[in-house]
Amino acid sequence: MRSEDLTKRETEIITLVSKGLSNKEISKKLCISLITVQTHTINIMGKFGISDGTQKDKNVKRLRMALFYLKQHKELLEDNQ
């Protein structure tokens, strides 16, 4: 999986996830529905090979997804320092 495989909107969402925003916060920031954010998040996880399982594992999966993305975009980490 390469970050180039993500759509523009998926890239926006995963960037916000990597900055710690919740799905609800992302939906407000991007002016899209919560369901749309959840759908994009599921699609991103699928592209990274992270299965969509129980609600209990949601935060772990979001963290893994963000870490995969940040490994490819280290400049995001530098911008936050």
TAURQUI-V306006 format. One record per backbone hydrogen bond with DSSP energy under -1.0 kcal/mol. NH is the residue of the N-H (numbers start at 1). CO is the residue of the C=O. If there is no record, write none. Layout:
# TAURQUI-V306006
nh->NH co->CO
nh->NH co->CO
This chain:
# TAURQUI-V306006
nh->5 co->2
nh->6 co->3
nh->11 co->7
nh->12 co->8
nh->13 co->9
nh->14 co->10
nh->15 co->11
nh->16 co->12
nh->17 co->13
nh->18 co->14
nh->20 co->17
nh->21 co->16
nh->26 co->22
nh->27 co->23
nh->28 co->24
nh->29 co->25
nh->30 co->26
nh->32 co->27
nh->37 co->33
nh->38 co->34
nh->39 co->35
nh->40 co->36
nh->41 co->37
nh->42 co->38
nh->43 co->39
nh->44 co->40
nh->45 co->41
nh->46 co->42
nh->47 co->43
nh->48 co->44
nh->50 co->45
nh->58 co->55
nh->61 co->57
nh->62 co->58
nh->63 co->59
nh->64 co->60
nh->65 co->61
nh->66 co->62
nh->67 co->63
nh->68 co->64
nh->69 co->65
nh->70 co->66
nh->71 co->67
nh->76 co->73
nh->78 co->74
nh->79 co->75
